[in-house]
Amino acid sequence: MWFPRLASDRALRARPVDGPFALTLKQANAERLHCLNTAAERQGLHRGMTLADARAFCPGLLSRPADPAGNTRFLHVLRRWATRYCPWVGLEGDDGLVLDITGSAHLFGGEAALLADMRQRLARAGLTVRLGLGDTRGAAWALAHFREGTAEAGAPHAALAGLSVAALRIEDDTVTALQRLGLRTIGALENAARAPLARRFGPDLLLRLDQALGRQPEQITPLAEPPHYGVRLSLPEPIGLFDDVMAATSRLLDQLCTKLKAQETGARVLSLTLRRVDQEAQTVELRLASPMRDAARILPLFARGLGEVDAGFGIDQIRLEAVQVEPLPVHQVSHVSSGRADQLDDLITRIGTRIGLENVQRFLPADSHIPERSFLIAAAAWSEPGGSWVATRPRPVCLFPPEPIAGTAARPPRHFRWRRMSLSTARATGPERIAPEWWLPDDNWRSGMRDYWHVETRQGRRLWLFYTPQNPGWFVQGEFA
């Protein structure tokens, strides 16, 4: 299966358009056409053409940025769909699939009926496909790309003899060199002396020729299915007691954690489905603060959710699945290791099951000298503590929006009122001038720079004041512990 317009067909499936259409990709500091629809090709456009030249030829061209990663995911989806025809399906480049239909064609009424079913289903899905069928992988590839059709069994040479040498999946430079020698078709190449070809072009050319004609085997390597992290337990007798459900969950966790350890992954979200005898099912979801695969640590975290389950007349089947997993490589264990990090993750998980993991937050340092922007608030479950605040002067622990006080001089006022308190300045340290970050929009800093002072009052308050030179005034923004 060759999808010559895989990227554009995928884009037009989501947002159809009428007329010429192309996807663009930036290459060599220029936007170039990556994939086109039929209407664009009729206008004389081709892959690799710059977008500016394409618009000059076709002013009505519609374009969008290409998404190579999305196209790869879509091709994997098609590969999984193609397993309906045979179990051996592999990828062929960035826009094709290769299938080994040996022993499965008769299930669809023969090879012709199988190919017709493929075309019909893919056309219904809005995908352009060209199919090639042959005794060898090379023959099928050549027919799909250069002359869609079927090679008769046992006679690949007759089907490929008239095709260009480019159908052998060789480099463009080799194709050009062969054409200069007058060897333009596979038939002409087959009739030429092999020894001079091997000396000039190396063994790869003859290997590709032998693979296409069936003299050298070429295997199809199907992609392995992704590991499935799910286990199930069917009970001979229904259970309903909390301890029995926890014991069954413990058995499932042991099996699941063994799978996770073998793949060096850890679970972040676990889903426990309990099916009752009346066919009703209840699900308990556990979201973990960090990837885990330790059954002894995970089991107590299920206690709260299982305590709220209504067993009814009994539970006869339990299914546990790791819905979301993350890499968790093995690490060296030493006698100086500490379990504090694990205990903190367990605590975050326990609190998160009650109020939500997103509501358990931590402060992280940010690269900014603006007091309000010197920290970030992030969910503790999806962030790691790290970094440090770098400041030339000490910062108050308690920050609040600026609160004006009386005073217009450049030095801190000796006496002022703040929050209904009369305060007197005993000692003032400063100033520390902080300029606004002009590249960030902030209404509070549009007035200009600020001069910050550390003021100790006779009443015991240690305040953080700032003065605005461009618009004389004093404000209190923080208090030291």
C-alpha positions, 0 to 999 in steps of 0.5 A: 500500500502506497499513499502518495498523498497521505499528508494532504489527505489527512489534512483534508479529512479534517478540514475539506477545501475546494481547489488547489491545496498543499502542505508546506514544510520549512526546508533550507530556510524556505517554505516548500511544498510538502504534499499536494492534492490532485487539483494542485498537481493539475496546476503544474505544482510539484513537491519541493517547489517553494511556496512563493513560486507556487503562488506565482503559478497558482494564485488560488493555492490554499496552504497549511503547515505540515505536521510530520509527527501527526502523519507518522501517528496516522500511518501507525493507525493505518497499520493497525487497521491493515491487520484486518487483512493479515497479521504481518503488516509493517511500515514502508517508508513514511507513506506506505505499508507492506503486508504479507498476505500469504495464506489470508487472501482466500478469506476475502475471496481471492487476491483480486477481491482483497485488493478491491476491498482495500480500495473501496474502504480507503476511498470511503475514508478519503485516502488515495492509495496505490496497490501493488501485489507480487511474489516479492516485497520489491516487486510489490513496491515497484508495481505500487509506485510505477505501475499499479497492478499485480504480478503473476505468481512465479513470473516477477520478471515479466511484470517488472521488465518494462519498469524504470530502474528507479523501481528497484529502490536504489539511490537517485545518483545510481538511477542517473548513472544507469540511465547514462549507460543506457540501462533505463529499464529493469529488463535491460539491467537484468540482461547486462553483465553483472560483474561490471555492474558490481565493480562500478555500483557495488553489491547494493544494486544487484541485491535490490535486483535479486530481491525484486526478482525473488532470487534473494529473500526479503522479510517483512518485519511487523511492528510489535504491538505496544504492551498492554498494562491490564490484568483481570481476575474472575472470581468463582464466588462473589465477594463483597467484604472490604478485606476480600476486595483489597486482597484481590486488588493486591493479587492484581497489583503484583501481576501488573507491577511485574509487567511494569518492571519488565518494561521499565515503566511506572503507572501514573493513573490506575483504573480498577473496575469492579463488576457486580453479579448484576452486570453493573460496574463501578470504577475506582481511579487512582492518580499517583503523584509520581510514576510507581510500580511498587505494589506495597506502596500502591495498595494502601492508596486504593483503600479510600476509593474501595471503601466507597464501593457498593458491592451490591449482591457481590463482585465476581470480576475485577480488572486493573489497568494502568491507563497512563504510564511513564518511563521509570528506569531502574536505579542503583540502591545504596545504603545511604538512600532515603525514602523521604521522596517516596513518602512525600509522593505518597502523601501528595497522592493521598491528599490528591485523592481527596481534593485533586492532584491539581490542587496540591501545589508548590512554589518554584523559582522563576528567572525574573527580578520583578518580585511578583514574577520571581516565582511560579505556582505549579502542581506538585504531582507534575513538577520537581523541586529545584533551582534557587532564587538569586537576589542581591538583596534579601526578599520578604517571605510575605508579599502582597499588592502594593499599599500606598502610604503618605510620603513624597521624599526620596528617602523613607518617611520617618513617621507613617500610617499603615493598616491603621497603625502608626509606625516610626522608622528606626532603620532603613536600608537601600535603595535597590532599584528595579526596572520594569521588564518592558517585554512583558505586559504588566499594568502594575509596572507601567509607571516605571522603575521602583526604589525598594527599601528595607525598613525596620520600625520601632514598633517591631515591623520589618517592611519592604517599601518602594518609592516611584521616582517618576510619580513620587509616592511610597508603597508597602509591598511586603513584610519580613518574618 
